[in-house]
Structures are given as structure tokens and as C-alpha cells.
Amino acid sequence: MPCVLSDADWLTPDHHVRLLAAASVTTGIARLLAEDPGTAILHGLAARMCATLDHVTRTS
């Protein structure tokens, strides 16, 4: 991801951080559900990660 972000000069630093966070959370949710879906769901881990994703993708 860093090489992609360095090529995206038109993005603001805030957008760089948000894009990196969104990619990380999306990857994390997939990995978490693939490795231990029961724990992820029962302990609310997937819901927390979705809330984080919702926060970083806000435009305002």
C-alpha cells in the first residue's frame, strides 16, 4: 500500500491515512472472520471493526 499512496500525490495527508485505515480494517475483518468467526461475532470484534470502517470512510 505505501507504494500506491506515494503515487497518489493528489490525495491530502488525511485521505492517505483514511485510505490506509480502510484497507487495513477491510483486510482485518476478512482475516478475523476466516480464522475465528465464532469469537469474532460473539465478542463483537467484527462489529467494532465495522464501526471503525464506518468512521474512517466518513466524508465530513
C-alpha distance matrix in Angstrom:
0.0 3.8 5.5 5.2 6.3 8.7 10.2 10.9 13.8 15.7 13.9 15.7 14.4 15.3 13.4 10.1 11.2 12.3 9.3 7.3 10.7 11.4 8.6 9.7 13.2 13.2 12.0 14.5 17.3 17.2 17.3 20.0 22.1 21.9 23.0 25.6 26.2 29.6 28.5 25.6 28.0 31.1 29.5 27.6 24.1 22.8 24.6 23.1 19.5 20.5 22.1 19.0 17.1 20.1 20.1 16.6 17.1 20.5 21.1 23.9
3.8 0.0 3.8 5.4 5.1 6.1 8.7 9.9 12.1 14.7 13.1 14.4 12.6 14.4 13.1 9.4 10.7 12.9 10.6 8.5 12.0 13.6 11.4 12.1 15.7 16.3 15.3 17.3 20.3 20.5 20.4 22.8 25.2 25.2 25.9 28.4 29.2 32.5 31.1 28.2 30.8 33.6 31.7 29.9 26.4 25.4 27.0 25.1 21.7 23.0 24.1 20.7 19.2 22.1 21.4 17.8 18.7 21.7 22.0 24.3
5.5 3.8 0.0 3.8 5.5 5.2 6.5 9.0 11.3 14.2 13.5 15.5 14.5 16.7 15.0 11.6 13.7 15.6 12.9 11.5 15.2 16.2 13.8 15.0 18.6 18.6 17.5 20.0 22.8 22.5 22.6 25.4 27.5 27.1 28.1 30.8 31.6 35.0 33.9 31.0 33.5 36.5 34.8 32.9 29.5 28.2 29.9 28.3 24.8 25.7 27.0 23.8 21.9 24.7 24.3 20.6 21.0 23.9 23.8 26.4
5.2 5.4 3.8 0.0 3.8 5.5 5.3 6.6 9.8 11.9 11.1 13.7 13.5 15.2 12.8 9.9 12.5 13.6 10.5 10.1 13.8 14.1 11.9 14.0 17.2 16.8 16.3 19.1 21.5 21.2 21.9 24.6 26.4 26.2 27.7 30.2 30.6 34.0 33.2 30.0 32.2 35.4 33.9 31.7 28.4 26.8 28.2 26.9 23.4 23.8 25.1 22.1 19.8 22.3 22.2 18.4 18.3 21.2 20.9 23.8
6.3 5.1 5.5 3.8 0.0 3.8 5.3 5.1 7.6 9.7 8.3 10.3 9.7 11.7 9.6 6.5 9.4 11.0 8.6 8.4 12.1 13.0 11.7 13.5 16.6 16.9 16.9 19.2 21.6 22.0 22.7 25.0 27.0 27.3 28.6 30.8 31.1 34.3 33.2 29.9 32.0 35.1 33.3 30.9 27.8 26.4 27.4 25.7 22.4 22.9 23.7 20.5 18.5 20.8 20.1 16.3 16.5 19.0 18.6 21.1
8.7 6.1 5.2 5.5 3.8 0.0 3.8 5.5 6.5 9.8 9.5 11.2 10.6 13.5 12.1 9.0 11.9 14.2 12.2 11.7 15.4 16.6 15.3 16.8 20.0 20.5 20.2 22.5 25.1 25.4 25.8 28.2 30.4 30.5 31.6 33.9 34.4 37.7 36.4 33.3 35.5 38.5 36.6 34.4 31.1 29.9 31.0 29.1 25.9 26.5 27.2 23.9 22.1 24.3 23.4 19.6 19.9 22.2 21.5 23.7
10.2 8.7 6.5 5.3 5.3 3.8 0.0 3.8 5.7 8.6 9.4 12.1 12.7 15.3 13.2 10.8 14.2 15.7 13.2 13.6 17.3 17.8 16.4 18.5 21.6 21.4 21.3 24.0 26.3 26.3 27.1 29.7 31.4 31.4 32.9 35.4 35.6 39.0 38.1 34.8 36.9 40.0 38.4 36.0 32.9 31.3 32.3 30.8 27.4 27.6 28.5 25.5 23.3 25.2 24.7 20.9 20.6 22.9 21.7 24.3
10.9 9.9 9.0 6.6 5.1 5.5 3.8 0.0 3.8 5.4 5.8 9.0 10.2 12.4 10.0 8.4 12.2 13.2 10.9 12.2 15.6 15.8 15.1 17.6 20.2 20.1 20.7 23.3 25.2 25.5 26.7 29.0 30.6 31.1 32.7 34.9 34.8 38.0 37.1 33.7 35.5 38.6 37.0 34.3 31.4 29.7 30.4 28.9 25.7 25.5 26.1 23.3 21.0 22.5 21.9 18.2 17.5 19.5 18.1 20.7
13.8 12.1 11.3 9.8 7.6 6.5 5.7 3.8 0.0 3.8 5.4 7.6 9.2 12.1 10.6 9.4 13.1 14.6 13.2 14.4 17.6 18.3 18.1 20.3 22.8 23.1 23.8 26.1 28.1 28.7 29.8 32.0 33.7 34.3 35.8 37.8 37.8 41.0 39.8 36.4 38.2 41.2 39.3 36.6 33.8 32.3 32.7 30.9 28.0 27.9 28.1 25.1 23.1 24.4 23.3 19.6 19.3 20.7 18.9 20.8
15.7 14.7 14.2 11.9 9.7 9.8 8.6 5.4 3.8 0.0 3.8 6.5 9.5 11.5 9.5 9.8 13.5 14.1 13.0 15.1 17.9 18.0 18.4 21.0 22.9 23.1 24.4 26.7 28.2 29.0 30.5 32.5 33.9 34.8 36.6 38.4 37.9 41.0 40.0 36.5 37.9 41.0 39.2 36.3 33.7 32.0 32.1 30.5 27.7 27.1 27.1 24.5 22.3 23.0 22.0 18.6 17.7 18.7 16.4 18.3
13.9 13.1 13.5 11.1 8.3 9.5 9.4 5.8 5.4 3.8 0.0 3.8 6.5 7.9 5.7 6.4 9.8 10.3 9.6 11.9 14.3 14.7 15.4 17.8 19.6 20.0 21.5 23.5 25.1 26.1 27.7 29.3 30.9 32.0 33.7 35.3 34.8 37.8 36.6 33.1 34.5 37.5 35.6 32.7 30.1 28.5 28.5 26.8 24.1 23.7 23.5 20.7 18.8 19.5 18.3 14.9 14.3 15.4 13.4 15.4
15.7 14.4 15.5 13.7 10.3 11.2 12.1 9.0 7.6 6.5 3.8 0.0 3.8 5.3 5.1 6.4 8.8 9.9 10.5 12.4 14.3 15.3 16.6 18.4 20.0 21.1 22.7 24.2 25.8 27.3 28.7 30.0 31.8 33.2 34.6 35.9 35.5 38.2 36.8 33.2 34.7 37.4 35.3 32.4 29.9 28.7 28.4 26.3 23.9 23.7 23.0 20.1 18.8 19.3 17.4 14.2 14.3 14.8 12.8 14.0
14.4 12.6 14.5 13.5 9.7 10.6 12.7 10.2 9.2 9.5 6.5 3.8 0.0 3.8 5.4 5.0 6.4 8.7 9.9 10.7 12.4 14.3 15.5 16.6 18.4 20.0 21.3 22.4 24.3 26.1 27.0 28.2 30.4 31.8 32.8 34.0 33.9 36.6 34.8 31.5 33.2 35.7 33.3 30.7 28.0 27.2 27.1 24.6 22.3 22.7 21.9 18.7 17.9 18.9 16.6 13.3 14.4 15.2 14.1 15.0
15.3 14.4 16.7 15.2 11.7 13.5 15.3 12.4 12.1 11.5 7.9 5.3 3.8 0.0 3.8 5.4 5.2 6.2 8.6 10.0 10.6 12.2 14.3 15.4 16.4 18.2 20.0 20.8 22.4 24.5 25.7 26.4 28.4 30.2 31.3 32.2 31.8 34.3 32.6 29.1 30.6 33.0 30.6 27.8 25.4 24.6 24.1 21.6 19.6 19.7 18.6 15.5 14.9 15.5 13.1 10.0 11.2 11.7 10.8 11.6
13.4 13.1 15.0 12.8 9.6 12.1 13.2 10.0 10.6 9.5 5.7 5.1 5.4 3.8 0.0 3.8 5.4 5.0 5.9 8.4 9.7 10.3 12.1 14.0 15.1 16.2 18.1 19.5 20.8 22.5 24.1 25.2 26.9 28.5 29.9 31.1 30.5 33.2 31.8 28.3 29.6 32.4 30.4 27.4 25.0 23.6 23.3 21.4 18.9 18.6 18.1 15.2 13.7 14.4 12.8 9.3 9.5 10.7 9.7 11.6
10.1 9.4 11.6 9.9 6.5 9.0 10.8 8.4 9.4 9.8 6.4 6.4 5.0 5.4 3.8 0.0 3.8 5.5 5.2 6.2 8.5 10.0 10.7 12.2 14.3 15.5 16.6 18.1 20.1 21.5 22.6 24.0 26.0 27.2 28.4 29.9 29.8 32.6 31.2 27.7 29.5 32.3 30.2 27.6 24.7 23.6 23.8 21.7 19.0 19.3 19.2 15.9 14.5 16.1 14.6 10.9 11.7 13.6 13.2 15.2
11.2 10.7 13.7 12.5 9.4 11.9 14.2 12.2 13.1 13.5 9.8 8.8 6.4 5.2 5.4 3.8 0.0 3.8 5.5 5.2 6.0 8.6 10.0 10.5 12.1 14.1 15.4 16.1 18.1 20.1 20.9 21.9 24.1 25.7 26.5 27.7 27.6 30.2 28.5 25.1 27.0 29.5 27.2 24.6 21.8 21.0 21.2 18.7 16.2 17.0 16.5 13.0 12.3 14.2 12.3 8.7 10.6 12.6 13.1 14.6
12.3 12.9 15.6 13.6 11.0 14.2 15.7 13.2 14.6 14.1 10.3 9.9 8.7 6.2 5.0 5.5 3.8 0.0 3.8 5.5 5.0 6.0 8.5 9.8 10.4 12.0 14.1 15.0 16.2 18.3 19.8 20.5 22.3 24.1 25.4 26.3 25.8 28.4 26.9 23.4 24.8 27.5 25.5 22.6 20.1 18.8 18.7 16.6 14.1 14.1 13.7 10.6 9.2 10.7 9.2 5.4 6.8 9.1 10.0 12.1
9.3 10.6 12.9 10.5 8.6 12.2 13.2 10.9 13.2 13.0 9.6 10.5 9.9 8.6 5.9 5.2 5.5 3.8 0.0 3.8 5.4 5.2 6.2 8.6 10.0 10.6 12.3 14.1 15.5 16.8 18.4 19.8 21.4 22.7 24.3 25.7 25.2 28.2 27.1 23.5 25.1 28.1 26.4 23.6 20.8 19.1 19.6 18.0 14.9 14.8 15.3 12.4 10.2 12.2 11.7 8.0 8.1 11.2 11.8 14.6
7.3 8.5 11.5 10.1 8.4 11.7 13.6 12.2 14.4 15.1 11.9 12.4 10.7 10.0 8.4 6.2 5.2 5.5 3.8 0.0 3.8 5.5 5.2 6.1 8.6 10.0 10.6 12.0 14.3 15.7 16.4 18.0 20.1 21.2 22.3 23.9 23.9 26.9 25.4 22.1 24.2 27.0 25.1 22.7 19.6 18.4 19.3 17.4 14.1 15.0 15.8 12.4 10.9 13.7 13.0 9.5 10.8 13.9 15.1 17.5
10.7 12.0 15.2 13.8 12.1 15.4 17.3 15.6 17.6 17.9 14.3 14.3 12.4 10.6 9.7 8.5 6.0 5.0 5.4 3.8 0.0 3.8 5.5 5.1 6.1 8.5 9.9 10.3 12.1 14.3 15.2 15.9 18.1 19.8 20.7 21.7 21.6 24.3 22.7 19.3 21.2 23.8 21.7 19.2 16.2 15.3 15.9 13.7 10.7 11.8 12.2 8.7 7.7 10.7 9.9 6.8 9.0 12.1 14.0 16.1
11.4 13.6 16.2 14.1 13.0 16.6 17.8 15.8 18.3 18.0 14.7 15.3 14.3 12.2 10.3 10.0 8.6 6.0 5.2 5.5 3.8 0.0 3.8 5.5 5.2 6.0 8.5 9.7 10.6 12.4 14.2 15.1 16.6 18.3 19.9 21.0 20.3 23.1 22.1 18.4 19.9 23.0 21.4 18.6 15.8 14.0 14.6 13.2 9.9 9.9 11.1 8.3 5.8 8.8 9.3 6.4 7.0 10.7 12.8 15.5
8.6 11.4 13.8 11.9 11.7 15.3 16.4 15.1 18.1 18.4 15.4 16.6 15.5 14.3 12.1 10.7 10.0 8.5 6.2 5.2 5.5 3.8 0.0 3.8 5.6 5.2 6.2 8.5 10.1 10.9 12.3 14.1 15.7 16.7 18.3 20.0 19.7 22.9 22.1 18.6 20.5 23.7 22.4 19.9 16.8 14.9 16.4 15.3 11.7 12.1 14.0 11.4 9.0 12.2 13.0 10.2 10.6 14.3 16.1 19.0
9.7 12.1 15.0 14.0 13.5 16.8 18.5 17.6 20.3 21.0 17.8 18.4 16.6 15.4 14.0 12.2 10.5 9.8 8.6 6.1 5.1 5.5 3.8 0.0 3.8 5.5 5.2 6.0 8.6 10.1 10.5 11.9 14.2 15.3 16.2 17.8 18.0 21.0 19.7 16.4 18.8 21.7 20.0 17.9 14.5 13.3 15.2 13.6 10.0 11.6 13.4 10.5 9.2 12.9 13.3 10.9 12.4 15.9 18.1 20.6
13.2 15.7 18.6 17.2 16.6 20.0 21.6 20.2 22.8 22.9 19.6 20.0 18.4 16.4 15.1 14.3 12.1 10.4 10.0 8.6 6.1 5.2 5.6 3.8 0.0 3.8 5.4 4.9 6.0 8.6 9.7 10.1 12.1 14.0 15.1 16.0 15.6 18.4 17.1 13.6 15.6 18.5 16.9 14.5 11.3 9.9 11.4 10.0 6.4 7.9 9.9 7.5 6.3 10.1 11.0 9.5 11.0 14.3 17.1 19.4
13.2 16.3 18.6 16.8 16.9 20.5 21.4 20.1 23.1 23.1 20.0 21.1 20.0 18.2 16.2 15.5 14.1 12.0 10.6 10.0 8.5 6.0 5.2 5.5 3.8 0.0 3.8 5.4 5.3 6.4 8.7 10.0 10.9 12.4 14.4 15.6 14.9 18.1 17.6 14.0 15.6 19.0 18.1 15.7 12.8 10.3 12.2 12.0 8.3 8.5 11.4 9.9 7.5 10.8 12.8 11.3 11.5 15.1 17.7 20.5
12.0 15.3 17.5 16.3 16.9 20.2 21.3 20.7 23.8 24.4 21.5 22.7 21.3 20.0 18.1 16.6 15.4 14.1 12.3 10.6 9.9 8.5 6.2 5.2 5.4 3.8 0.0 3.8 5.6 5.3 6.2 8.6 10.1 10.7 12.2 14.2 14.3 17.7 17.1 14.0 16.3 19.6 18.7 16.9 13.6 11.7 14.4 14.0 10.3 11.5 14.5 12.7 10.9 14.4 16.0 14.3 14.9 18.5 21.0 23.8
14.5 17.3 20.0 19.1 19.2 22.5 24.0 23.3 26.1 26.7 23.5 24.2 22.4 20.8 19.5 18.1 16.1 15.0 14.1 12.0 10.3 9.7 8.5 6.0 4.9 5.4 3.8 0.0 3.8 5.5 5.1 5.9 8.5 9.8 10.5 11.8 12.2 15.2 14.1 11.0 13.7 16.6 15.3 13.9 10.3 9.2 12.1 11.3 8.0 10.2 12.9 11.2 10.6 14.2 15.4 14.3 15.7 19.0 21.9 24.3
17.3 20.3 22.8 21.5 21.6 25.1 26.3 25.2 28.1 28.2 25.1 25.8 24.3 22.4 20.8 20.1 18.1 16.2 15.5 14.3 12.1 10.6 10.1 8.6 6.0 5.3 5.6 3.8 0.0 3.8 5.5 5.1 6.1 8.4 10.0 10.5 9.8 12.9 12.3 8.9 10.8 14.2 13.5 11.6 8.6 6.3 9.4 9.7 6.6 7.9 11.3 10.7 9.8 12.8 14.9 14.5 15.3 18.4 21.6 23.9
17.2 20.5 22.5 21.2 22.0 25.4 26.3 25.5 28.7 29.0 26.1 27.3 26.1 24.5 22.5 21.5 20.1 18.3 16.8 15.7 14.3 12.4 10.9 10.1 8.6 6.4 5.3 5.5 3.8 0.0 3.8 5.5 5.3 6.1 8.6 10.2 9.6 13.3 13.5 10.6 12.5 15.9 15.9 14.5 11.7 9.3 12.5 13.4 10.4 11.1 14.7 14.2 12.7 15.6 18.0 17.2 17.5 20.9 23.8 26.5
17.3 20.4 22.6 21.9 22.7 25.8 27.1 26.7 29.8 30.5 27.7 28.7 27.0 25.7 24.1 22.6 20.9 19.8 18.4 16.4 15.2 14.2 12.3 10.5 9.7 8.7 6.2 5.1 5.5 3.8 0.0 3.8 5.5 5.1 6.1 8.5 9.3 12.8 12.5 10.3 13.0 16.0 15.6 15.0 11.8 10.5 14.1 14.4 11.7 13.4 16.6 15.7 14.8 18.1 20.0 19.1 20.0 23.4 26.3 28.8
20.0 22.8 25.4 24.6 25.0 28.2 29.7 29.0 32.0 32.5 29.3 30.0 28.2 26.4 25.2 24.0 21.9 20.5 19.8 18.0 15.9 15.1 14.1 11.9 10.1 10.0 8.6 5.9 5.1 5.5 3.8 0.0 3.8 5.5 5.3 5.9 6.6 9.7 8.9 6.6 9.6 12.3 11.9 11.5 8.4 7.7 11.5 11.9 9.9 12.0 15.0 14.5 14.4 17.4 19.2 19.0 20.2 23.2 26.5 28.6
22.1 25.2 27.5 26.4 27.0 30.4 31.4 30.6 33.7 33.9 30.9 31.8 30.4 28.4 26.9 26.0 24.1 22.3 21.4 20.1 18.1 16.6 15.7 14.2 12.1 10.9 10.1 8.5 6.1 5.3 5.5 3.8 0.0 3.8 5.6 5.5 4.3 8.0 8.7 6.5 8.3 11.5 12.1 11.6 9.5 7.7 11.3 12.9 11.2 12.2 15.6 15.9 15.3 17.9 20.2 20.3 20.9 23.9 27.1 29.5
21.9 25.2 27.1 26.2 27.3 30.5 31.4 31.1 34.3 34.8 32.0 33.2 31.8 30.2 28.5 27.2 25.7 24.1 22.7 21.2 19.8 18.3 16.7 15.3 14.0 12.4 10.7 9.8 8.4 6.1 5.1 5.5 3.8 0.0 3.8 6.0 6.3 9.9 11.0 9.6 11.7 14.5 15.3 15.2 13.0 11.4 15.1 16.4 14.4 15.5 19.0 19.0 18.1 20.9 23.2 22.9 23.4 26.6 29.6 32.2
23.0 25.9 28.1 27.7 28.6 31.6 32.9 32.7 35.8 36.6 33.7 34.6 32.8 31.3 29.9 28.4 26.5 25.4 24.3 22.3 20.7 19.9 18.3 16.2 15.1 14.4 12.2 10.5 10.0 8.6 6.1 5.3 5.6 3.8 0.0 3.8 6.4 9.2 9.4 9.1 11.8 13.9 14.3 15.0 12.6 12.2 16.0 16.8 15.1 17.0 20.1 19.9 19.6 22.6 24.5 24.2 25.2 28.4 31.5 33.9
25.6 28.4 30.8 30.2 30.8 33.9 35.4 34.9 37.8 38.4 35.3 35.9 34.0 32.2 31.1 29.9 27.7 26.3 25.7 23.9 21.7 21.0 20.0 17.8 16.0 15.6 14.2 11.8 10.5 10.2 8.5 5.9 5.5 6.0 3.8 0.0 3.8 5.6 5.7 6.2 8.8 10.3 11.0 12.2 10.5 10.6 14.1 15.2 14.4 16.3 19.1 19.4 19.6 22.2 24.1 24.4 25.5 28.3 31.7 33.8
26.2 29.2 31.6 30.6 31.1 34.4 35.6 34.8 37.8 37.9 34.8 35.5 33.9 31.8 30.5 29.8 27.6 25.8 25.2 23.9 21.6 20.3 19.7 18.0 15.6 14.9 14.3 12.2 9.8 9.6 9.3 6.6 4.3 6.3 6.4 3.8 0.0 3.8 5.6 5.0 6.1 8.4 10.0 10.5 9.6 8.7 11.9 13.8 13.2 14.3 17.2 18.2 18.2 20.3 22.6 23.3 24.0 26.7 30.1 32.2
29.6 32.5 35.0 34.0 34.3 37.7 39.0 38.0 41.0 41.0 37.8 38.2 36.6 34.3 33.2 32.6 30.2 28.4 28.2 26.9 24.3 23.1 22.9 21.0 18.4 18.1 17.7 15.2 12.9 13.3 12.8 9.7 8.0 9.9 9.2 5.6 3.8 0.0 3.8 5.4 5.3 5.9 8.4 9.9 10.1 10.2 12.7 14.7 15.0 16.1 18.5 19.9 20.4 22.2 24.3 25.5 26.4 28.7 32.3 34.0
28.5 31.1 33.9 33.2 33.2 36.4 38.1 37.1 39.8 40.0 36.6 36.8 34.8 32.6 31.8 31.2 28.5 26.9 27.1 25.4 22.7 22.1 22.1 19.7 17.1 17.6 17.1 14.1 12.3 13.5 12.5 8.9 8.7 11.0 9.4 5.7 5.6 3.8 0.0 3.8 5.4 5.1 5.7 8.0 7.8 9.2 11.7 12.8 13.4 15.3 17.3 18.2 19.3 21.3 22.9 24.1 25.5 27.7 31.3 32.9
25.6 28.2 31.0 30.0 29.9 33.3 34.8 33.7 36.4 36.5 33.1 33.2 31.5 29.1 28.3 27.7 25.1 23.4 23.5 22.1 19.3 18.4 18.6 16.4 13.6 14.0 14.0 11.0 8.9 10.6 10.3 6.6 6.5 9.6 9.1 6.2 5.0 5.4 3.8 0.0 3.8 5.8 5.7 6.0 4.8 5.5 8.4 9.6 9.8 11.6 13.8 14.7 15.6 17.6 19.4 20.4 21.8 24.0 27.6 29.3
28.0 30.8 33.5 32.2 32.0 35.5 36.9 35.5 38.2 37.9 34.5 34.7 33.2 30.6 29.6 29.5 27.0 24.8 25.1 24.2 21.2 19.9 20.5 18.8 15.6 15.6 16.3 13.7 10.8 12.5 13.0 9.6 8.3 11.7 11.8 8.8 6.1 5.3 5.4 3.8 0.0 3.8 5.6 5.2 6.3 6.0 7.5 10.0 11.0 11.6 13.6 15.5 16.3 17.5 19.7 21.3 22.2 24.1 27.7 29.3
31.1 33.6 36.5 35.4 35.1 38.5 40.0 38.6 41.2 41.0 37.5 37.4 35.7 33.0 32.4 32.3 29.5 27.5 28.1 27.0 23.8 23.0 23.7 21.7 18.5 19.0 19.6 16.6 14.2 15.9 16.0 12.3 11.5 14.5 13.9 10.3 8.4 5.9 5.1 5.8 3.8 0.0 3.8 5.6 7.8 9.0 9.8 11.7 13.5 14.5 15.8 17.7 19.1 20.2 21.9 23.8 25.0 26.6 30.4 31.6
29.5 31.7 34.8 33.9 33.3 36.6 38.4 37.0 39.3 39.2 35.6 35.3 33.3 30.6 30.4 30.2 27.2 25.5 26.4 25.1 21.7 21.4 22.4 20.0 16.9 18.1 18.7 15.3 13.5 15.9 15.6 11.9 12.1 15.3 14.3 11.0 10.0 8.4 5.7 5.7 5.6 3.8 0.0 3.8 5.6 8.2 8.8 9.5 11.6 13.4 14.2 15.6 17.6 18.8 20.0 21.8 23.6 25.1 28.8 29.8
27.6 29.9 32.9 31.7 30.9 34.4 36.0 34.3 36.6 36.3 32.7 32.4 30.7 27.8 27.4 27.6 24.6 22.6 23.6 22.7 19.2 18.6 19.9 17.9 14.5 15.7 16.9 13.9 11.6 14.5 15.0 11.5 11.6 15.2 15.0 12.2 10.5 9.9 8.0 6.0 5.2 5.6 3.8 0.0 3.8 5.6 5.1 6.2 8.7 9.9 10.5 12.4 14.2 15.2 16.6 18.6 20.1 21.5 25.3 26.2
24.1 26.4 29.5 28.4 27.8 31.1 32.9 31.4 33.8 33.7 30.1 29.9 28.0 25.4 25.0 24.7 21.8 20.1 20.8 19.6 16.2 15.8 16.8 14.5 11.3 12.8 13.6 10.3 8.6 11.7 11.8 8.4 9.5 13.0 12.6 10.5 9.6 10.1 7.8 4.8 6.3 7.8 5.6 3.8 0.0 3.8 5.4 5.1 6.2 8.6 9.9 10.6 12.3 14.2 15.4 16.7 18.5 20.4 24.1 25.3
22.8 25.4 28.2 26.8 26.4 29.9 31.3 29.7 32.3 32.0 28.5 28.7 27.2 24.6 23.6 23.6 21.0 18.8 19.1 18.4 15.3 14.0 14.9 13.3 9.9 10.3 11.7 9.2 6.3 9.3 10.5 7.7 7.7 11.4 12.2 10.6 8.7 10.2 9.2 5.5 6.0 9.0 8.2 5.6 3.8 0.0 3.8 5.4 5.1 6.1 8.6 9.8 10.4 12.2 14.2 15.4 16.5 18.6 22.2 23.9
24.6 27.0 29.9 28.2 27.4 31.0 32.3 30.4 32.7 32.1 28.5 28.4 27.1 24.1 23.3 23.8 21.2 18.7 19.6 19.3 15.9 14.6 16.4 15.2 11.4 12.2 14.4 12.1 9.4 12.5 14.1 11.5 11.3 15.1 16.0 14.1 11.9 12.7 11.7 8.4 7.5 9.8 8.8 5.1 5.4 3.8 0.0 3.8 5.4 5.0 6.2 8.6 9.7 10.4 12.3 14.4 15.4 16.8 20.6 21.8
23.1 25.1 28.3 26.9 25.7 29.1 30.8 28.9 30.9 30.5 26.8 26.3 24.6 21.6 21.4 21.7 18.7 16.6 18.0 17.4 13.7 13.2 15.3 13.6 10.0 12.0 14.0 11.3 9.7 13.4 14.4 11.9 12.9 16.4 16.8 15.2 13.8 14.7 12.8 9.6 10.0 11.7 9.5 6.2 5.1 5.4 3.8 0.0 3.8 5.4 5.0 6.2 8.6 9.7 10.5 12.5 14.3 15.7 19.5 20.4
19.5 21.7 24.8 23.4 22.4 25.9 27.4 25.7 28.0 27.7 24.1 23.9 22.3 19.6 18.9 19.0 16.2 14.1 14.9 14.1 10.7 9.9 11.7 10.0 6.4 8.3 10.3 8.0 6.6 10.4 11.7 9.9 11.2 14.4 15.1 14.4 13.2 15.0 13.4 9.8 11.0 13.5 11.6 8.7 6.2 5.1 5.4 3.8 0.0 3.8 5.4 5.0 6.2 8.6 9.8 10.6 12.3 14.5 18.1 19.7
20.5 23.0 25.7 23.8 22.9 26.5 27.6 25.5 27.9 27.1 23.7 23.7 22.7 19.7 18.6 19.3 17.0 14.1 14.8 15.0 11.8 9.9 12.1 11.6 7.9 8.5 11.5 10.2 7.9 11.1 13.4 12.0 12.2 15.5 17.0 16.3 14.3 16.1 15.3 11.6 11.6 14.5 13.4 9.9 8.6 6.1 5.0 5.4 3.8 0.0 3.8 5.3 4.9 6.1 8.6 10.0 10.6 12.6 16.2 17.9
22.1 24.1 27.0 25.1 23.7 27.2 28.5 26.1 28.1 27.1 23.5 23.0 21.9 18.6 18.1 19.2 16.5 13.7 15.3 15.8 12.2 11.1 14.0 13.4 9.9 11.4 14.5 12.9 11.3 14.7 16.6 15.0 15.6 19.0 20.1 19.1 17.2 18.5 17.3 13.8 13.6 15.8 14.2 10.5 9.9 8.6 6.2 5.0 5.4 3.8 0.0 3.8 5.4 5.0 6.2 8.8 10.0 11.0 14.8 15.8
19.0 20.7 23.8 22.1 20.5 23.9 25.5 23.3 25.1 24.5 20.7 20.1 18.7 15.5 15.2 15.9 13.0 10.6 12.4 12.4 8.7 8.3 11.4 10.5 7.5 9.9 12.7 11.2 10.7 14.2 15.7 14.5 15.9 19.0 19.9 19.4 18.2 19.9 18.2 14.7 15.5 17.7 15.6 12.4 10.6 9.8 8.6 6.2 5.0 5.3 3.8 0.0 3.8 5.4 5.0 6.3 8.6 10.2 13.8 15.0
17.1 19.2 21.9 19.8 18.5 22.1 23.3 21.0 23.1 22.3 18.8 18.8 17.9 14.9 13.7 14.5 12.3 9.2 10.2 10.9 7.7 5.8 9.0 9.2 6.3 7.5 10.9 10.6 9.8 12.7 14.8 14.4 15.3 18.1 19.6 19.6 18.2 20.4 19.3 15.6 16.3 19.1 17.6 14.2 12.3 10.4 9.7 8.6 6.2 4.9 5.4 3.8 0.0 3.8 5.4 5.3 6.2 8.8 12.2 14.3
20.1 22.1 24.7 22.3 20.8 24.3 25.2 22.5 24.4 23.0 19.5 19.3 18.9 15.5 14.4 16.1 14.2 10.7 12.2 13.7 10.7 8.8 12.2 12.9 10.1 10.8 14.4 14.2 12.8 15.6 18.1 17.4 17.9 20.9 22.6 22.2 20.3 22.2 21.3 17.6 17.5 20.2 18.8 15.2 14.2 12.2 10.4 9.7 8.6 6.1 5.0 5.4 3.8 0.0 3.8 5.7 5.4 6.5 10.2 11.9
20.1 21.4 24.3 22.2 20.1 23.4 24.7 21.9 23.3 22.0 18.3 17.4 16.6 13.1 12.8 14.6 12.3 9.2 11.7 13.0 9.9 9.3 13.0 13.3 11.0 12.8 16.0 15.4 14.9 18.0 20.0 19.2 20.2 23.2 24.5 24.1 22.6 24.3 22.9 19.4 19.7 21.9 20.0 16.6 15.4 14.2 12.3 10.5 9.8 8.6 6.2 5.0 5.4 3.8 0.0 3.8 5.5 5.6 9.2 10.0
16.6 17.8 20.6 18.4 16.3 19.6 20.9 18.2 19.6 18.6 14.9 14.2 13.3 10.0 9.3 10.9 8.7 5.4 8.0 9.5 6.8 6.4 10.2 10.9 9.5 11.3 14.3 14.3 14.5 17.2 19.1 19.0 20.3 22.9 24.2 24.4 23.3 25.5 24.1 20.4 21.3 23.8 21.8 18.6 16.7 15.4 14.4 12.5 10.6 10.0 8.8 6.3 5.3 5.7 3.8 0.0 3.8 5.6 8.4 10.1
17.1 18.7 21.0 18.3 16.5 19.9 20.6 17.5 19.3 17.7 14.3 14.3 14.4 11.2 9.5 11.7 10.6 6.8 8.1 10.8 9.0 7.0 10.6 12.4 11.0 11.5 14.9 15.7 15.3 17.5 20.0 20.2 20.9 23.4 25.2 25.5 24.0 26.4 25.5 21.8 22.2 25.0 23.6 20.1 18.5 16.5 15.4 14.3 12.3 10.6 10.0 8.6 6.2 5.4 5.5 3.8 0.0 3.8 6.3 9.1
20.5 21.7 23.9 21.2 19.0 22.2 22.9 19.5 20.7 18.7 15.4 14.8 15.2 11.7 10.7 13.6 12.6 9.1 11.2 13.9 12.1 10.7 14.3 15.9 14.3 15.1 18.5 19.0 18.4 20.9 23.4 23.2 23.9 26.6 28.4 28.3 26.7 28.7 27.7 24.0 24.1 26.6 25.1 21.5 20.4 18.6 16.8 15.7 14.5 12.6 11.0 10.2 8.8 6.5 5.6 5.6 3.8 0.0 3.8 5.7
21.1 22.0 23.8 20.9 18.6 21.5 21.7 18.1 18.9 16.4 13.4 12.8 14.1 10.8 9.7 13.2 13.1 10.0 11.8 15.1 14.0 12.8 16.1 18.1 17.1 17.7 21.0 21.9 21.6 23.8 26.3 26.5 27.1 29.6 31.5 31.7 30.1 32.3 31.3 27.6 27.7 30.4 28.8 25.3 24.1 22.2 20.6 19.5 18.1 16.2 14.8 13.8 12.2 10.2 9.2 8.4 6.3 3.8 0.0 3.8
23.9 24.3 26.4 23.8 21.1 23.7 24.3 20.7 20.8 18.3 15.4 14.0 15.0 11.6 11.6 15.2 14.6 12.1 14.6 17.5 16.1 15.5 19.0 20.6 19.4 20.5 23.8 24.3 23.9 26.5 28.8 28.6 29.5 32.2 33.9 33.8 32.2 34.0 32.9 29.3 29.3 31.6 29.8 26.2 25.3 23.9 21.8 20.4 19.7 17.9 15.8 15.0 14.3 11.9 10.0 10.1 9.1 5.7 3.8 0.0
